Amino acid sequence: QHHQPYCPSFSCGPFRNISSPFRQASDPPGCGYPSYELVCSDTKATIHIDNVTYHVSAINDSGSYFWLWVVDADMDLYSSCPLPRWNRPPYSFRVVNDEMEVELDPLSRRQTCFLKCSREVKDNGMYMPVACLSSNDTYVYVLTGYGSCSMEYLEPSCGYLAMTPWPCHSPSCWDYEPLENASYVDVVKSMRIGFAVQFPFRYDRMSRSIKECLILQFRFLSRFYSEDAISCVLQIIVVDGNFWRCLLDSRVGDDALSVVPFVFLSVKWLAVLCRFVLAPLAVLILLAHKYWKTRITIDAVEKFLRMQQMLGPMRYAYTDITTITSHFRDKLGQGGYGSVFKGVILPGKVHVAVKMLEGNPNCNGEDFINEVSTIGRIHHVNVVRLMGFCSEEMRRALVYEYMPQGSLDKYIFLAKKSFS
Ligand SMILES: Nc1ncnc2c1ncn2[C@@H]1O[C@H](COP(=O)(O)OP(=O)(O)OP(=O)(O)O)[C@@H](O)[C@H]1O
């Protein structure tokens, strides 16, 4: 049985009735959280964030998260030339189940940045000089405004010196625009006011409703706002992820109802899978299948022709056929498969008869293959010799030796007539 420690509420400086998640050093272990330990005196409450001591000037509890208004306790803000001691934003975190949980975080995403440069920066309006911290060979500047501490604004001769969050007066200050290019005097005023830190303890588990969860998630996201294309795509993915996370986390009580977000999420990813993976894959397979089928027919004719080339008749290009027939000038006759033209093959001036086949474009070339494979192999004195052929896509021709006496049927027909 776990022993629950007794954690009484306490007063701390000007604050009364403070309880968990806050604690004070005298509380038994298990009361509040170590990051939220307050050090109390009669008039002041202080807190350590990232090893820096801050005076707490306000505590607010919005219901799902807390925020504190703090002022750096170690910086002499009333000296003539104050400078923050830290060169990174204050926040504290702890690791729970291998996941980092940020427990204290400045409410404002805007930082004021102090830079130390070895050369004077003249042509950059963002760089506001801090005369009291500069010397003959060291130039100190302060930068304010959105992204002022990002590397893109860092001049080559400069390095980071210190940084402090810009004041923020309420949780709604996510959209609060600080003064752009504020002078050092304004920055000192803001440092004297201090800044707010929030206690975003376990964003997800603290959220009671989907609305509250979404507000917290998007507030967290808005810190990483950027305008470049890749970041935009990543943000869309994160927004989508956050939405589903809130939806799944906000499931309460009723087991039957709690299945609904899972079903929607599964349907969504199934649709994404179909749209971007399965549909393009199906189209690709269809196209590949069609291409493969036509390729097989063409390959069959081509394979056969290559073999024929080795064995028998010569293969001619269509341009050769037009040269041999002098552009089909002398027509010898017309048969069932096409017209026959007289031609001459150079060198040697061998006379030939070229039969241009007028086949059906849908035929698979079977007749052509049969003709070339049978007649092409017959070498007999009584059979007209096939000397060559042409096949370029659907244009096909057969080149025979020329018979100066013409077709045999002419003589048979005449002979029949003379005998009768
Ligand atoms: N080798 C050849 N030499 C001279 N003339 C030819 C030769 N082959 C065909 N011819 C001429 O072309 C005409 C048509 O010949 P083709 O072989 O196309 O006709 P076909 O005998 O009806 O045959 P098919 O029905 O197979 O087309 C012939 O009547 C003949 O005058």
The ligand as a Gaussian input file, in Angstrom:
#p B3LYP/6-31G(d) Opt

LIG

0 1
 N        8.597000     -12.697000    -109.703000
 C        7.838000     -12.019000    -110.568000
 N        8.380000     -11.621000    -111.745000
 C        7.636000     -10.940000    -112.609000
 N        6.362000     -10.578000    -112.409000
 C        5.778000     -10.973000    -111.294000
 C        6.492000     -11.703000    -110.292000
 N        5.665000     -11.933000    -109.266000
 C        4.503000     -11.390000    -109.626000
 N        4.556000     -10.803000    -110.809000
 C        3.482000     -10.067000    -111.467000
 O        2.619000      -9.527000    -110.508000
 C        1.309000     -10.052000    -110.622000
 C        0.714000     -10.285000    -109.254000
 O        1.464000     -11.260000    -108.635000
 P        1.043000     -11.921000    -107.320000
 O        1.963000     -13.002000    -106.942000
 O        0.800000     -10.877000    -106.279000
 O       -0.355000     -12.481000    -107.712000
 P       -1.079000     -13.788000    -107.331000
 O       -0.554000     -14.827000    -108.215000
 O       -2.544000     -13.494000    -107.400000
 O       -0.621000     -14.162000    -105.899000
 P       -1.271000     -13.834000    -104.509000
 O       -2.750000     -14.280000    -104.599000
 O       -0.514000     -14.738000    -103.617000
 O       -1.126000     -12.410000    -104.231000
 C        1.503000     -11.300000    -111.397000
 O        0.365000     -11.607000    -112.197000
 C        2.706000     -11.019000    -112.293000
 O        2.293000     -10.348000    -113.498000

